Amino acid sequence: MQKIIRLQTFYRIIVFGTLTILALMAAFDLFAILSGYDSTRVVDAPLFILGPFAFVCSCFAIGTIVLSFGMMCHCAFISEMPIWSKAAWLVHLFLTCTLGALIYYFCVYRKRTTNKVLAGT
């Protein structure tokens, strides 16, 4: 039996994976600045080193686009916020795209109440 990934799990993977990649890139940049390493030489690295990292980064880049649209849809159709709050969040999400989606995820989406139906016994 094949298990289908839930949308919330997908969003969680994309958010934390994107933040991890951003942290790794910031750590590499900090290392390059402190050690005097010429970071433009990374392009000269062999493909078997850069290939997997580039593939993972491109998957998370596509995932952040899906996350952005998902957070916009959640804000517009599912959330129970007042109309002015929805409008402000939608403008923020539209103008800041990925960064706005990450902020919306942590500020609104993660704190939502889930409507779970308990099965009667």
C-alpha distances in whole Angstrom, upper triangle without the diagonal:
4,6,10,13,15,19,21,19,19,23,23,22,25,28,28,27,30,32,31,32,35,36,36,38,41,41,41,44,46,46,47,50,51,51,53,50,50,47,47,47,43,43,44,42,40,37,34,35,35,32,29,31,32,28,27,30,29,26,27,30,27,25,29,30,26,27,31,30,27,30,33,30,30,34,35,32,31,33,36,38,42,42,45,42,40,42,43,39,39,42,41,37,39,42,40,36,34,37,37,33,33,36,34,31,33,36,34,30,29,32,31,30,26,27,24,24,25,23,27,27
4,6,10,13,16,18,16,16,20,20,19,21,24,24,24,26,29,28,29,32,33,33,35,37,38,38,41,43,43,44,47,48,48,50,47,47,43,44,44,40,40,41,38,37,34,31,32,32,29,26,28,28,25,24,26,26,22,23,26,24,22,25,26,23,24,27,26,24,27,29,27,27,31,32,30,28,31,33,36,39,40,42,39,37,39,40,36,36,39,38,34,35,38,36,33,31,33,33,30,30,33,31,28,30,33,31,27,27,29,28,28,25,25,23,24,25,24,27,28
4,6,9,13,14,12,13,17,17,16,18,21,21,21,24,26,26,27,30,31,31,33,35,36,36,39,40,41,42,45,46,46,48,45,45,42,43,43,39,39,41,38,37,34,31,32,31,29,26,27,28,24,22,25,24,21,21,24,22,20,23,24,21,21,25,24,21,24,27,25,24,28,29,27,25,27,30,33,36,37,39,36,34,36,37,33,33,36,35,31,33,36,34,30,28,30,30,27,26,29,28,24,26,29,28,24,23,26,25,24,21,22,20,21,22,22,25,26
4,6,9,12,10,10,14,15,14,16,19,20,19,22,24,24,25,28,29,29,31,33,34,35,37,39,40,41,43,45,45,47,44,44,40,41,41,38,37,40,37,36,33,31,31,30,28,25,26,26,23,21,23,22,18,19,21,19,17,20,20,17,18,21,20,18,20,23,21,20,24,25,24,22,24,27,30,33,34,36,33,30,33,34,30,29,32,31,28,29,32,30,27,25,27,27,24,24,27,25,22,24,27,25,21,21,24,22,22,19,20,19,20,22,22,26,27
4,7,8,7,7,10,11,11,13,15,16,16,18,20,21,22,24,26,26,28,30,31,32,34,36,37,38,40,41,42,44,41,41,37,38,39,35,35,37,35,34,31,29,29,28,26,23,23,24,21,18,20,20,16,16,19,17,14,17,18,15,15,18,18,15,18,20,19,18,22,23,22,20,22,25,27,31,31,33,30,28,30,31,27,26,29,28,25,27,29,27,24,22,24,24,20,20,23,22,18,20,23,22,18,17,21,20,20,17,19,18,20,22,22,26,28
4,5,5,6,9,10,11,12,14,16,16,18,20,21,22,24,26,27,28,30,31,33,35,36,37,39,41,42,43,44,42,42,39,39,40,37,37,39,37,36,34,32,32,30,28,25,25,26,23,20,22,21,18,17,19,17,14,16,17,14,13,17,16,13,15,18,16,15,19,20,19,17,18,21,24,27,28,30,27,25,27,28,24,24,27,26,23,25,27,26,23,21,23,22,18,18,21,19,16,18,20,19,15,15,17,16,16,14,15,15,17,19,20,24,26
4,5,5,6,9,10,11,12,14,15,16,18,20,21,22,24,26,27,28,30,31,33,34,36,37,39,40,42,43,41,41,37,38,39,35,35,38,36,36,33,32,31,30,28,25,24,24,22,19,20,19,16,15,17,15,12,13,14,11,10,13,12,9,11,14,13,12,15,17,16,14,16,19,21,24,25,27,24,21,24,24,21,20,23,22,19,21,24,22,19,17,19,19,15,15,18,16,13,16,18,16,12,13,16,14,16,13,15,16,18,21,22,26,29
4,5,5,6,9,10,11,12,14,15,17,18,20,21,22,24,26,27,28,30,32,33,34,36,37,39,40,42,40,40,36,37,39,35,36,38,36,36,34,33,32,30,29,26,25,25,23,20,20,20,17,15,18,16,13,13,15,12,10,13,14,10,11,14,13,11,15,17,16,14,15,18,19,23,24,25,22,20,23,23,19,20,23,21,18,21,23,21,19,17,18,17,14,14,16,14,10,13,15,13,10,9,12,12,13,11,14,14,17,20,22,25,28
4,5,5,6,9,10,11,12,14,15,16,18,20,21,22,24,26,27,28,30,31,33,34,36,37,38,40,38,38,35,36,37,33,34,36,34,34,31,30,29,28,26,23,22,23,21,18,19,19,16,14,17,16,12,14,16,13,11,15,16,13,14,17,17,15,18,21,20,17,18,21,23,27,28,29,26,24,26,26,22,23,26,24,21,23,25,23,20,18,19,19,15,15,17,16,12,14,17,16,12,11,15,15,16,14,16,16,19,21,23,27,28
4,5,5,6,9,10,10,12,14,15,16,18,20,21,22,24,26,27,28,30,31,33,34,36,37,38,36,36,32,33,34,31,31,34,31,31,29,27,27,25,23,20,20,20,18,15,16,16,12,11,13,12,9,10,12,10,9,13,13,11,12,16,15,14,17,20,19,18,19,22,24,27,27,29,26,23,25,25,22,21,24,22,19,21,23,21,18,15,17,18,14,13,17,16,12,15,18,17,13,13,17,16,18,16,19,19,22,24,26,30,32
4,5,5,6,9,10,10,12,14,15,16,18,20,21,22,24,26,27,28,30,31,33,34,36,37,35,35,31,32,34,30,31,34,32,32,30,29,27,26,24,22,20,20,19,16,16,16,13,11,13,12,8,9,11,9,6,10,11,9,9,13,13,12,15,17,17,16,16,20,21,24,24,25,22,20,22,22,18,18,21,19,16,18,20,18,15,12,14,14,10,10,13,12,9,11,14,13,10,10,14,14,16,15,18,19,22,25,27,30,33
4,5,5,6,8,10,11,12,14,15,16,18,20,21,22,24,26,27,28,30,31,33,34,36,34,34,31,32,33,30,31,34,31,32,29,28,27,25,24,21,20,21,19,16,16,17,14,12,14,14,11,11,14,12,10,13,15,12,12,16,16,15,17,20,20,18,18,21,22,25,26,27,24,22,24,24,20,20,23,21,18,20,22,19,17,14,15,15,12,10,13,13,9,10,14,14,11,9,13,14,16,15,19,19,23,24,27,30,32
4,6,5,6,8,10,10,12,14,15,16,18,20,21,22,24,25,27,28,30,31,32,34,32,32,28,30,31,27,28,30,28,28,26,25,23,22,21,18,17,17,16,12,13,14,11,9,12,13,9,10,13,12,10,14,16,14,14,18,19,17,20,23,23,21,21,25,25,29,29,30,27,25,27,26,22,23,25,23,20,22,23,20,18,15,16,17,14,12,15,15,12,13,17,17,14,13,17,18,20,19,22,22,25,27,29,33,34
4,6,5,6,8,10,10,12,14,15,16,18,20,21,22,24,25,27,28,30,31,32,30,30,26,28,29,25,26,29,27,27,25,24,22,21,20,17,15,16,14,11,11,12,9,6,9,9,6,7,10,9,7,11,13,12,12,16,17,16,18,21,21,20,21,24,24,28,28,28,25,23,25,24,20,20,22,20,17,19,20,17,14,11,13,14,11,10,13,14,11,13,16,16,14,13,17,18,21,20,23,24,27,29,31,35,37
4,6,5,6,9,10,11,12,14,16,16,18,20,21,22,24,26,27,28,30,31,30,30,26,28,29,26,27,30,28,29,27,26,24,22,22,19,17,18,17,14,13,14,12,9,11,12,9,8,11,11,8,11,13,12,12,15,17,16,17,20,21,20,19,23,22,26,26,26,23,21,23,22,18,19,20,18,15,18,19,15,13,10,10,12,9,7,10,11,8,9,13,14,12,11,15,16,19,19,23,24,27,29,32,35,37
4,5,5,6,9,10,10,12,14,15,16,18,20,21,22,24,25,27,28,30,28,29,25,27,28,25,26,29,27,28,26,25,23,21,21,18,16,17,17,13,13,15,13,10,13,14,11,11,14,14,12,14,17,16,15,19,20,19,20,24,24,23,22,25,25,29,29,29,26,25,26,25,21,22,24,21,18,21,22,18,17,13,13,15,12,10,12,14,11,11,15,16,14,13,16,18,21,21,24,25,28,30,32,36,38
4,5,5,6,9,10,10,12,14,15,16,18,20,21,22,24,26,27,28,26,26,23,24,25,22,23,26,23,24,22,21,19,18,17,15,12,14,13,9,9,12,10,7,10,12,10,10,14,14,12,15,17,17,17,20,21,21,22,25,26,25,25,28,28,31,32,32,28,27,28,27,23,24,25,22,20,22,22,19,17,13,14,16,14,11,15,16,14,14,18,19,17,16,20,21,24,24,27,27,31,32,34,38,40
4,5,5,6,9,10,11,12,14,15,16,18,20,21,22,24,26,27,25,25,21,22,24,21,21,25,23,24,22,22,20,17,18,15,13,13,13,10,8,10,10,6,8,11,9,8,11,13,11,13,16,16,15,18,20,20,21,24,25,24,24,27,27,30,30,29,26,25,26,24,21,21,22,19,17,19,19,16,14,10,11,13,12,9,13,15,13,13,17,18,17,16,20,21,24,25,28,29,32,34,36,40,42
4,5,5,6,9,10,10,12,14,15,16,18,20,21,22,24,25,24,24,21,23,24,21,23,26,24,25,24,24,21,19,20,18,15,16,16,13,11,14,13,10,11,14,12,11,14,16,13,15,18,18,17,20,22,21,22,25,26,25,24,27,27,30,30,29,26,25,26,24,21,22,23,20,18,20,20,16,15,11,11,13,12,9,12,14,12,12,15,18,17,16,19,21,24,25,28,29,33,34,37,40,42
4,5,5,6,9,10,10,12,14,15,16,18,20,21,22,24,22,23,20,22,23,19,21,24,22,23,22,21,18,17,18,15,12,14,15,11,10,14,13,10,13,16,14,13,17,18,16,18,21,20,20,23,25,24,25,28,30,28,28,31,30,33,34,33,30,29,30,28,25,26,27,23,21,24,23,20,18,15,14,17,16,13,15,18,16,15,19,21,20,18,21,24,26,27,30,31,34,36,38,41,43
4,5,5,6,9,10,11,12,14,15,16,18,20,21,22,20,20,17,18,20,16,18,21,19,20,19,18,16,14,15,13,9,11,12,9,7,11,11,9,10,14,13,12,15,17,16,17,21,21,20,23,25,25,26,29,30,29,29,32,32,34,35,34,31,30,31,29,25,26,26,23,21,23,22,19,18,14,14,17,16,14,17,19,17,17,21,23,22,21,24,26,29,29,33,33,37,38,40,44,46
4,5,5,6,9,10,10,12,14,15,16,18,20,21,19,19,16,18,20,17,18,21,20,22,21,21,18,16,17,16,12,13,15,12,10,13,14,11,11,15,14,12,16,18,16,17,20,21,20,22,25,25,25,28,30,29,28,31,30,33,33,32,29,28,29,27,24,24,24,21,19,21,20,17,16,12,12,15,15,12,15,18,17,16,19,22,21,20,23,26,29,30,33,34,38,39,42,45,47
4,5,5,6,9,10,10,12,14,15,16,18,20,18,19,16,19,20,17,20,22,21,23,22,22,19,17,19,17,14,15,17,14,12,16,17,14,15,18,17,16,19,21,19,20,23,23,22,25,28,27,27,30,32,31,30,33,32,35,35,34,31,30,31,29,26,27,27,24,22,24,23,19,19,16,14,18,17,14,16,19,18,17,20,23,22,21,24,27,30,30,34,35,38,40,42,46,47
4,5,5,6,9,10,10,12,14,15,16,18,16,17,14,17,17,14,17,19,17,19,19,19,15,14,16,14,11,13,15,13,11,15,16,14,15,18,18,17,20,22,21,22,25,25,25,27,30,29,30,33,35,34,33,36,35,38,38,37,34,33,34,32,29,30,30,26,25,27,26,22,21,18,17,21,20,17,19,23,21,20,24,26,25,24,27,30,32,33,36,37,40,42,44,48,49
4,5,5,6,9,10,10,12,14,15,16,14,14,11,13,15,12,14,17,16,18,18,18,15,13,16,15,11,12,15,13,11,14,16,14,14,18,18,17,19,22,21,21,25,25,25,27,30,30,30,33,35,34,34,37,36,38,38,37,34,33,33,31,28,29,29,25,24,25,24,20,20,17,16,20,20,17,20,23,22,21,24,27,26,25,28,31,34,34,38,39,42,44,46,50,52
4,5,5,6,9,10,10,12,14,15,14,15,12,15,17,15,17,20,19,22,22,22,19,17,19,18,15,16,19,16,14,17,19,16,17,20,20,18,21,24,22,22,26,27,25,28,31,30,30,33,35,35,34,36,35,37,37,36,33,33,33,30,28,29,28,25,24,25,24,20,20,17,16,19,20,17,19,22,22,21,23,26,26,25,28,31,34,35,38,39,43,45,47,51,52
4,5,5,6,9,10,10,12,14,13,15,12,16,16,14,17,20,18,21,21,21,18,17,20,18,15,17,19,17,16,19,21,18,19,23,22,21,24,26,25,25,29,29,28,31,33,33,33,36,38,37,36,39,38,40,40,39,36,36,36,33,31,32,32,28,27,29,27,24,24,21,19,23,23,20,22,25,24,23,26,29,28,27,30,32,35,36,40,41,44,45,48,51,53
4,5,5,6,9,10,10,12,10,11,9,12,13,11,14,16,15,18,18,19,15,14,17,17,13,15,18,16,15,18,20,18,19,23,23,22,24,27,26,26,30,30,30,32,35,35,35,38,40,39,38,41,40,42,43,41,38,38,38,35,33,34,33,30,29,30,28,25,25,22,21,24,25,22,24,27,26,26,28,31,31,30,32,35,38,39,42,43,47,48,50,54,55
4,5,5,6,9,10,10,9,10,8,11,13,11,14,17,16,19,20,21,18,16,19,19,16,16,20,19,16,19,22,20,19,23,24,22,25,27,26,26,30,31,30,32,35,35,35,37,40,39,38,41,40,42,42,40,37,37,37,34,32,33,32,29,28,29,27,23,24,21,20,24,24,22,23,27,26,26,28,31,31,30,33,36,39,40,43,44,48,49,52,55,57
4,5,5,6,8,10,10,12,10,14,15,14,18,20,19,22,23,24,20,19,22,22,18,20,23,21,19,22,24,22,22,26,26,24,27,30,28,28,32,33,31,33,37,36,36,39,41,41,39,42,40,42,43,41,38,38,38,35,33,34,33,30,29,31,29,25,26,23,21,25,26,23,24,28,27,26,28,32,32,31,33,36,39,40,44,45,49,50,53,56,58
4,5,5,6,8,8,10,9,13,14,13,17,18,17,20,22,22,18,18,21,21,18,20,23,21,20,23,25,23,24,27,28,26,29,32,30,31,34,35,34,36,39,39,39,42,44,43,42,45,43,46,46,44,41,41,41,38,36,37,36,33,32,34,32,28,29,26,24,28,29,26,27,31,30,29,31,34,34,33,36,38,41,42,46,47,50,51,54,57,59
4,6,5,6,5,7,6,10,11,11,14,15,15,19,21,21,18,17,21,21,18,19,23,22,20,23,25,24,24,27,28,27,29,32,31,31,35,36,35,37,40,40,40,42,45,44,43,46,45,47,47,45,42,42,42,39,37,38,37,33,33,34,32,28,29,26,25,29,29,27,28,32,31,31,33,36,36,35,38,40,44,44,48,49,52,54,56,60,61
4,6,5,7,8,9,12,13,14,17,19,19,22,24,25,21,20,24,24,21,22,25,24,22,25,28,26,25,29,30,28,30,33,32,32,35,37,35,37,40,40,40,43,45,45,43,46,44,46,46,44,41,41,41,38,36,37,36,33,33,34,31,28,29,26,25,28,30,27,28,32,32,31,33,36,36,35,38,41,44,45,49,50,53,55,58,61,63
4,6,8,11,11,15,16,16,20,21,20,24,26,27,23,22,26,26,23,24,28,26,24,28,30,28,28,32,32,30,33,36,34,34,38,39,37,39,43,42,42,45,47,47,45,48,46,48,48,46,43,44,44,40,39,40,39,35,35,36,34,31,32,29,27,31,32,29,30,34,33,32,34,37,38,36,39,42,45,46,50,51,54,56,58,61,63
4,5,9,10,14,14,14,18,18,18,22,24,25,21,21,25,25,22,24,27,26,25,28,30,29,29,33,33,32,34,37,36,36,40,40,40,42,45,44,44,47,49,49,48,50,49,51,51,49,46,46,46,43,41,42,41,38,37,39,36,33,34,31,29,33,34,31,33,36,36,34,37,40,40,39,41,44,47,48,52,53,56,57,60,63,64
4,6,9,12,12,13,17,17,18,21,24,25,21,21,25,26,23,24,27,27,25,28,31,29,29,33,33,32,34,37,36,36,40,41,40,42,45,45,45,47,50,50,48,51,49,51,51,49,47,47,46,43,41,42,41,38,37,38,36,33,33,31,30,33,34,32,33,37,37,36,38,41,41,40,43,46,49,50,53,54,58,59,62,65,67
4,6,9,8,10,13,13,14,18,20,21,18,17,21,22,20,21,24,24,22,25,28,27,27,30,31,30,32,35,34,35,38,39,39,40,43,44,44,46,49,48,47,50,49,51,51,49,46,46,46,43,41,41,40,37,36,37,35,32,32,30,29,33,33,31,33,36,36,35,38,40,40,39,42,45,48,49,52,53,56,58,60,64,65
4,5,6,8,11,11,13,16,19,20,17,16,20,22,19,19,23,23,21,24,27,26,25,29,30,29,31,34,34,34,37,38,38,40,42,43,43,45,48,48,47,50,49,51,50,48,46,45,45,42,40,40,39,36,36,36,34,31,31,29,28,32,33,31,33,36,36,35,38,41,40,40,43,45,48,49,52,53,57,58,61,64,66
4,5,6,8,10,11,15,16,18,15,14,17,18,16,16,20,20,18,20,23,22,22,25,26,25,27,30,30,30,33,35,34,36,39,39,40,42,44,44,44,47,45,47,47,45,43,42,42,39,37,37,36,33,32,33,31,28,28,25,25,29,29,27,29,33,32,32,35,37,37,36,39,42,45,45,49,50,53,55,57,61,62
4,5,6,8,10,14,15,18,15,13,16,19,16,16,19,20,18,20,23,23,22,25,27,26,27,30,31,30,33,35,35,36,39,40,40,42,45,45,45,48,46,48,48,46,44,43,42,40,38,38,36,34,33,33,31,28,28,26,26,30,30,29,31,34,34,34,36,39,38,38,41,43,47,47,50,51,55,56,59,62,64
4,5,5,7,11,13,16,13,12,15,18,16,16,19,20,19,21,24,24,23,26,28,28,29,32,32,33,36,37,37,39,41,42,43,45,47,47,47,50,49,51,50,49,47,45,45,43,41,40,39,37,35,35,34,31,31,28,28,32,33,31,33,36,36,36,39,41,40,40,43,45,48,48,52,52,56,57,59,63,65
4,5,5,9,11,13,10,8,12,14,12,12,16,17,15,17,20,20,20,23,25,25,26,29,29,30,33,34,34,36,38,39,40,42,44,44,44,47,46,48,48,47,44,43,43,41,38,38,37,35,33,33,32,29,28,26,26,30,30,28,31,34,33,33,36,38,37,37,40,42,45,45,48,49,52,54,56,59,61
4,5,8,9,12,10,8,11,14,12,11,15,17,15,16,20,20,20,22,24,24,26,28,29,30,32,34,34,36,38,39,40,42,44,44,44,47,47,49,48,47,45,43,43,41,39,38,37,35,33,33,32,29,28,26,27,30,30,29,32,34,33,34,37,39,38,38,41,43,46,46,49,50,53,55,56,60,62
4,7,9,12,10,9,12,15,14,14,17,19,18,19,22,23,23,25,27,28,29,32,32,33,36,37,38,39,41,43,43,45,47,47,47,51,50,52,52,51,48,47,46,45,42,42,41,39,37,37,35,33,32,29,30,34,34,32,35,38,37,37,40,42,41,41,44,46,49,49,52,52,56,57,59,63,64
4,7,8,7,7,10,12,12,12,15,17,17,18,21,22,22,24,26,27,28,31,31,32,35,36,37,38,41,41,43,45,46,46,46,50,49,52,51,50,48,46,46,44,42,41,41,38,36,37,36,33,31,29,30,33,33,31,34,37,35,36,39,41,40,39,43,44,47,47,50,50,53,55,56,60,61
4,6,6,7,8,11,12,12,14,16,17,18,20,22,22,24,26,27,29,31,32,33,35,36,37,39,41,42,43,45,47,46,47,51,50,53,52,52,49,47,47,46,43,42,42,40,38,38,37,34,33,30,31,35,34,33,36,38,36,37,41,42,40,40,43,45,48,47,50,50,53,54,56,59,61
4,5,5,5,8,10,10,11,14,15,15,17,19,20,21,23,25,26,28,29,30,32,33,35,37,38,39,41,43,44,44,44,48,48,51,50,50,47,45,45,44,41,40,40,38,36,36,35,33,31,28,30,33,32,31,34,36,34,36,39,40,38,38,42,43,45,45,47,47,50,52,53,57,58
4,6,5,7,9,10,11,13,15,16,17,19,20,22,23,25,27,28,29,31,33,33,35,37,38,39,41,43,44,43,44,48,48,51,50,50,47,45,46,45,42,41,41,39,36,37,37,34,32,29,30,34,32,31,34,36,34,35,39,40,38,37,41,42,44,43,46,46,49,50,51,55,56
4,6,7,7,9,11,12,13,15,17,18,19,21,22,24,26,27,28,30,32,32,34,36,37,38,40,42,43,42,43,46,46,49,49,48,45,44,44,43,40,39,40,37,35,35,35,32,30,27,28,31,30,29,32,34,32,33,36,38,36,35,39,40,43,42,45,45,48,49,51,54,55
4,6,5,6,9,10,10,12,14,15,16,18,20,21,23,24,25,27,29,30,31,33,35,35,37,39,40,40,40,44,44,46,46,45,43,41,41,40,37,36,36,34,32,32,31,29,27,24,25,29,28,26,29,32,30,31,34,36,34,33,37,39,41,41,44,44,47,48,50,54,55
4,6,5,6,9,10,10,12,14,15,17,18,20,21,23,24,26,28,28,30,32,33,34,36,38,39,39,39,43,43,46,45,45,42,40,41,40,37,36,36,34,31,31,31,29,26,24,26,29,27,26,30,31,30,31,34,35,33,33,37,38,40,39,42,42,45,47,48,52,53
4,5,5,6,9,10,11,12,14,15,16,18,20,21,22,24,26,27,28,30,32,32,34,36,37,37,37,41,41,44,44,44,41,39,40,38,35,35,35,33,30,31,31,28,26,23,24,27,26,24,28,29,27,28,32,33,31,30,34,35,37,36,39,39,42,43,45,48,50
4,5,5,6,9,10,11,12,14,15,16,19,20,21,22,25,25,26,29,30,31,32,34,36,35,36,39,39,42,42,41,38,37,37,36,33,32,33,30,28,28,28,25,23,20,21,25,23,22,25,27,25,26,29,31,29,28,32,33,36,35,38,38,42,43,45,48,50
4,6,5,6,9,10,10,12,14,15,17,19,20,21,23,24,25,27,29,30,31,33,34,34,35,39,38,41,40,40,37,35,36,35,32,31,31,29,26,26,26,24,21,19,20,24,22,21,25,26,25,26,30,31,29,29,32,34,36,36,39,39,42,44,45,49,51
4,5,5,6,9,10,11,12,14,16,17,18,20,22,22,24,26,27,28,30,32,33,33,34,37,37,40,40,40,37,35,35,35,31,30,31,29,26,26,27,24,22,19,21,24,22,21,25,26,24,26,29,30,28,28,31,32,35,34,37,37,40,41,43,47,48
4,5,5,6,9,10,10,12,15,15,16,18,20,21,22,24,26,26,28,30,31,30,31,35,35,38,38,38,35,33,34,33,29,29,30,27,24,25,26,23,20,17,19,22,20,18,22,23,21,23,26,27,25,24,28,29,32,31,34,34,37,39,40,44,45
4,5,5,6,9,10,10,13,14,15,16,19,19,20,23,24,25,26,29,30,30,30,34,33,36,36,35,33,31,31,30,27,26,27,25,22,22,23,20,17,14,16,19,17,16,20,22,20,21,25,26,24,24,27,29,31,31,34,35,38,40,41,45,47
4,5,5,6,8,10,11,13,14,15,17,18,20,21,23,24,26,27,29,29,30,33,33,36,35,35,32,30,31,30,27,25,26,24,21,21,22,19,17,14,17,19,17,17,21,22,21,23,26,26,24,25,28,29,32,31,34,35,38,40,41,45,47
4,5,5,6,9,10,11,12,14,16,16,18,20,21,22,24,26,27,26,28,31,32,34,34,34,31,29,30,29,26,25,26,24,21,21,22,20,17,14,17,19,17,16,20,21,19,21,24,25,22,22,26,27,29,28,31,31,34,36,38,42,43
4,5,5,6,9,10,10,12,14,15,16,18,19,20,22,24,25,25,25,29,29,32,31,31,29,26,27,26,23,22,23,21,18,19,20,17,14,11,13,16,13,13,17,18,16,18,21,21,19,19,23,24,27,26,29,30,33,35,37,40,42
4,5,5,7,9,10,11,13,14,15,17,19,20,21,23,24,25,25,29,29,31,30,30,28,25,26,25,22,21,21,19,16,17,17,15,12,9,12,14,13,13,16,17,16,18,21,22,20,21,24,25,28,28,30,32,35,37,39,43,45
4,5,5,7,9,10,11,12,14,16,17,18,20,22,23,23,24,28,28,30,30,30,28,25,25,25,22,20,21,20,17,17,18,16,13,11,14,16,13,14,18,18,17,20,22,22,20,21,24,25,27,27,29,30,33,36,37,41,43
4,5,5,6,9,10,10,12,14,15,16,18,20,21,20,21,25,26,28,28,28,26,23,24,24,20,19,21,19,16,16,18,16,12,10,13,14,11,12,16,15,14,16,19,19,17,17,21,21,24,23,26,27,30,32,34,38,40
4,5,5,6,9,9,10,12,14,15,16,18,20,20,20,24,23,26,25,25,23,21,21,21,17,16,18,16,12,13,15,12,9,6,9,11,8,9,12,13,11,14,17,17,15,16,20,20,23,23,26,27,30,33,35,39,41
4,5,5,6,9,10,11,12,14,15,17,18,19,20,23,23,26,24,25,23,20,20,20,17,15,16,15,12,12,13,12,8,7,11,11,9,11,14,14,13,17,19,18,16,18,21,21,24,24,27,28,31,34,36,40,42
4,5,5,6,9,10,11,12,14,15,16,16,18,22,22,25,24,24,22,19,20,20,17,15,17,17,13,13,16,14,11,10,13,13,10,12,15,14,13,16,18,17,15,17,20,19,22,21,23,25,28,31,33,36,39
4,6,5,6,8,10,10,12,14,15,15,16,19,20,22,22,22,20,17,18,18,15,14,16,14,11,12,15,13,9,8,10,10,7,8,11,10,9,12,14,14,11,13,16,16,19,19,21,23,26,29,31,35,37
4,5,5,6,9,10,11,12,14,15,15,19,18,21,20,20,18,15,16,15,12,11,12,11,7,9,11,9,6,6,9,8,5,8,10,9,9,13,14,13,12,14,17,17,20,21,23,25,28,31,34,37,40
4,5,5,6,9,10,10,12,13,14,18,18,20,19,20,18,15,15,16,13,11,13,13,9,9,13,12,9,9,12,11,8,12,14,12,12,16,16,15,13,16,19,18,20,20,22,24,27,30,33,36,39
4,5,5,6,9,10,10,11,12,16,16,19,18,20,17,14,16,17,13,12,15,14,11,12,15,14,11,11,13,12,9,11,13,11,10,14,15,13,10,13,16,14,17,17,19,21,24,27,29,32,35
4,5,5,6,9,10,10,10,14,14,16,16,17,14,11,13,13,10,9,12,11,8,10,13,12,10,10,11,9,6,9,10,7,7,11,11,9,8,11,13,12,15,16,18,21,24,27,29,33,36
4,5,5,6,8,10,10,13,13,15,14,15,13,10,10,11,8,6,10,10,7,8,11,12,9,11,13,10,8,11,12,9,10,14,14,12,11,14,16,15,18,18,20,23,26,29,32,35,38
4,5,5,6,7,9,12,13,15,14,16,14,11,12,14,11,9,13,13,10,11,15,15,13,14,16,13,11,14,15,12,12,16,16,13,11,15,16,14,17,17,18,21,23,27,29,32,35
4,6,6,5,6,10,11,14,13,15,13,10,12,14,11,10,14,14,11,13,16,16,14,15,16,13,11,13,14,10,10,13,13,10,8,11,13,11,13,13,15,18,20,24,26,29,33
4,6,6,5,8,8,11,10,11,9,6,9,10,7,7,11,11,9,11,14,15,13,15,15,12,10,13,12,9,10,13,12,9,9,12,13,11,14,15,17,20,23,26,29,32,35
4,6,7,9,9,11,9,11,10,6,8,11,9,7,11,12,11,12,15,16,15,17,18,14,13,16,16,12,14,17,15,12,12,16,16,14,16,17,18,21,24,27,30,33,36
4,6,8,10,12,11,14,13,9,12,14,12,11,15,16,14,15,19,19,18,19,21,17,15,18,18,15,15,18,17,14,13,16,17,14,15,15,16,19,21,25,27,30,33
4,7,9,12,12,15,13,10,13,15,13,13,17,17,15,17,20,21,19,20,21,18,15,18,17,14,14,16,15,12,10,13,13,10,11,11,12,15,18,21,24,27,30
4,6,9,10,12,10,8,12,13,11,12,15,15,14,17,19,19,18,19,19,16,14,16,15,12,12,14,13,9,8,12,11,8,10,11,12,16,18,22,25,27,31
4,7,9,11,10,9,12,14,13,14,17,17,17,19,22,22,21,22,22,19,18,19,18,14,15,16,14,11,11,14,12,9,10,12,13,16,19,22,25,27,31
4,6,8,6,6,10,11,10,12,15,15,15,17,20,20,20,21,21,17,17,18,16,13,15,16,13,10,11,14,12,11,12,15,16,20,22,25,28,31,34
4,6,5,6,9,10,11,12,14,15,16,18,20,21,22,23,23,19,19,21,18,15,18,19,15,13,15,18,16,14,16,18,19,23,25,28,31,33,37
4,5,5,6,9,10,10,12,14,15,16,18,20,20,22,22,18,19,21,19,16,19,20,17,15,16,20,18,17,19,21,21,25,27,31,34,36,39
4,5,5,6,9,10,11,12,14,15,17,18,19,22,21,17,18,20,18,15,19,20,16,15,17,20,19,18,20,23,24,28,30,33,36,39,42
4,5,5,6,9,10,10,12,14,15,16,17,19,18,14,15,17,15,12,15,16,13,11,14,17,15,15,17,20,22,25,28,31,34,37,40
4,5,5,6,9,10,10,12,14,15,15,17,17,13,14,16,14,11,14,16,13,11,13,16,15,14,17,19,20,24,27,30,33,35,39
4,5,5,6,9,10,10,12,14,15,18,17,14,15,17,16,13,16,18,16,14,16,19,19,18,21,23,24,28,30,33,37,39,43
4,6,5,6,9,10,11,12,14,16,15,11,13,16,13,11,15,16,14,13,15,18,18,18,21,23,25,29,31,35,38,40,44
4,5,5,6,8,10,10,11,13,12,9,10,12,10,8,11,13,11,10,12,15,15,15,18,20,23,26,29,32,35,38,41
4,5,5,6,8,10,10,13,13,9,10,13,12,10,13,15,14,12,13,17,18,17,20,22,23,27,30,33,36,39,42
4,5,5,6,8,10,13,13,10,11,14,13,12,15,17,15,15,16,20,20,20,23,25,27,30,33,37,40,42,46
4,5,5,6,8,10,9,6,9,11,10,9,13,14,13,13,15,17,18,19,22,24,27,30,33,36,39,42,45
4,6,5,5,8,8,5,6,9,9,8,11,13,12,12,13,16,17,17,21,22,25,28,31,34,37,40,43
4,6,5,9,10,8,9,12,12,11,14,17,16,16,16,19,21,21,24,25,28,30,33,37,39,43,46
4,6,9,9,8,10,13,13,13,16,18,17,17,18,21,23,23,27,28,30,33,36,40,42,46,49
4,6,6,5,8,10,10,11,13,15,15,16,17,19,21,22,25,27,29,32,35,38,41,45,47
4,6,5,6,9,10,10,12,14,15,16,15,18,20,21,24,25,28,30,33,36,39,42,45
4,5,5,6,9,10,10,13,14,15,14,16,19,20,23,24,27,29,33,35,38,41,44
4,5,5,6,9,10,11,12,14,14,15,18,19,23,24,28,30,33,36,39,42,45
4,5,5,6,8,10,10,11,12,14,16,17,21,22,25,28,31,34,37,40,43
4,5,5,6,9,10,10,10,12,14,15,19,20,23,25,28,31,34,37,40
4,5,5,6,9,10,10,10,13,15,18,20,23,25,29,31,34,37,40
4,5,5,6,8,9,10,12,14,18,20,23,25,29,31,34,38,40
4,6,5,5,6,8,10,11,15,17,20,22,26,29,32,35,38
4,6,6,5,6,9,10,13,15,18,20,24,26,29,32,35
4,6,6,5,7,10,14,15,19,21,25,27,30,33,35
4,6,7,7,9,13,15,19,21,25,27,30,33,36
4,6,5,6,10,13,16,18,22,24,28,31,34
4,5,5,9,10,14,16,20,22,25,28,31
4,6,9,10,14,16,19,21,24,28,30
4,7,9,13,15,19,20,24,27,29
4,6,9,12,16,18,22,24,27
4,6,9,12,15,18,21,24
4,6,10,12,15,18,21
4,7,10,13,15,19
4,6,9,12,15
4,6,9,12
4,6,9
4,6
4
